[in-house]
């Protein structure tokens, strides 16, 4: 038998049991007494049982009403608890997300994004996993993270990509280095120089290897480091020139060093949000997603960078 018992009727019944009065229960439910009485009558009609004995001054439960009250009180409370819990998630009064980001994006985009989110929604917790691009894409694919701030070199039907910022790779060198006299810098200009590279597995290293056509890197490779801050410190010591993402330079405080983008199409990349098309992100992740777009536009405007295609 199909039942069509609605929450409002069950709540009316339990309020009547609690208050011992249709009048007081109707006030608690926020309806008129005739409407309240209709709710109880509809519930009794669906059950085929009389739940209350009524007089002009009082109400009392029938034996069926007593049993029904015992059986529905806990399920209704569980339903209300579930509703309030989901409401808190939706309104960002609680909840969390696990996201991934390239180190350059973690340095530049995420601090301001998460700071704003924390000030508005202090109960929301966000965990950030920093990793190389290929690892991030794998983590999105296997549901280890909800989305990644990364690059998507090739279109893949299982992924959605929302552009955030157009980035490029930049030469960072001591101000008195000979490369600083170049108005434009190409990959060929770098071949004879001592170079400080990010480690293999990073998107930056992959671009470099494709540009030079050799997995071992260019002939001038001298230092292979994991951390961008380490690369900057080696530059300050005059040990070579580094090739770093433009997006990270402000956070790395390289203002006293020479920096210039590489004038090659292959030195450019598009950073955005990668997530699985078949998965809905949590409210917390969606809030980060939306704020990232705002922060990315502000950073691009601050430095006079052009907006990527698809971003107003």
Number of C-alpha atoms within 10 A of each C-alpha: 3 4 7 9 12 11 12 14 19 18 19 22 26 19 19 24 19 11 14 15 16 23 16 15 23 20 13 13 15 11 14 14 16 11 12 23 18 13 19 22 17 15 22 17 11 12 14 9 13 16 23 21 11 13 8 5 6 11 17 16 18 15 12 12 19 14 12 16 17 11 11 15 14 11 11 15 12 12 12 13 12 12 12 12 15 15 13 14 17 14 13 21 16 18 20 16 20 18 22 28 25 21 22 23 22 19 18 20 25 21 13 16 20 18 12 15 20 14 9 12 18 13 14 19 17 17 11 14 18 19 19 19 24 15 16 25 24 13 20 19 17 11 14 14 22 22 29 31 30 28 21 21 12 6 9 10 8 11 18 17 20 17 22 25 25 19 22 23 24 22 22 28 27 22 14 11 14 10 21 18 11 10 8 13 18 15 15 10 12 19 15 11 16 18 25 25 26 23 17 18 14 18 20 21 19 16 16 22 16 12 16 15 11 11 12 10 21 22 14 14 18 16 17 16 15 13 12 22 16 15 24 25 14 18 20 18 9 14 17 23 28 26 26 24 23 20 23 21 20 12 12 15 11 19 9 10 17 18 22 19 20 20 16 14 9 14 19 18 21 17 26 25 21 24 24 21 12 9 12 11 17 17 19 23 22 15 18 19 20 11 18 21 19 13 20 24 18 12 15 18 12 9 9 9 13 13 17 18 11 8 12 6
